Structure formats: C-alpha cells, structure tokens
C-alpha cells in the first residue's frame, strides 16, 4: 500500500490502521509498521493516529478484523520482529496468569 498523496499541498500522509487485537485492546499501526501503539479505548487510538500522521483523518482506516502491533524499523526484518513480539506477548500473558 502506498502513502496517500495530497495534490493540493504536496503532503504525504501515512495510512494508519486501527482495530482491536485478540485481547480486545485498540491498536493503531502505520501500514509499513514504522510506528504504532496499543490503547485502552478507540478515542486514544484515533488521537495517536492523527498525531502521528499529521492530522489526516482521511488516511486512517478502521478495520473490522483483528489487528496486531508489528513495528519494525527495517521492513526486511519484519518476520524476526513479529516472532519476537509474539514471544514477548506470550511471556506477558503467562506472567499475568501466574500472579
């Protein structure tokens, strides 16, 4: 997916996806995984997305399906980062259930 280009001013805004993860938290994630966050409610996810993409509401897409936070500085390392984030999530889940 390509960033949205605005012909009237030459700006480019990053598309940000918003939706819920498997735990019911709200996730905002830039389409290339360059930034994102996990939020308690939808309003906070939208505020973050607007802040990070230069206040371009038209570049925010709310998804009906599950979304996960995959953030990586180098898109080539996406697979490795995804595995690490899953491992961290599993460890966090295990520690919550234990104590």
Protein Blocks (a to p, Z undefined) as FASTA:
>chain_A
ZZdddfknopacddddddddfkopacdddfklpaccddfbfklmmmmmmmmnoopaklpc
cdfbdcdddddfblklmmmmmmmmmmmmmmmmmmmmmZZ
